[in-house]
Amino acid sequence: MKSVAYSANVPFIDVWGLFGGTWNSRAMYDSLHPNRTGYGLIAGYARAAVLNPSARSLS
């Protein structure tokens, strides 16, 4: 998905990479579900991606 997004020049939001590629107890309830902090991180990352489509994911 990442390569398709990049080739189409659209934002790619890598939530797994945003959380460090592992379960993050500060941002997640469990291994699949973000908590309030996690959703805040995702929202900030999505905002940056929308406002700057040429930005690239950390991973």
Order of alpha helices (4+ residues) and beta strands (2+ residues): alpha-alpha-alpha
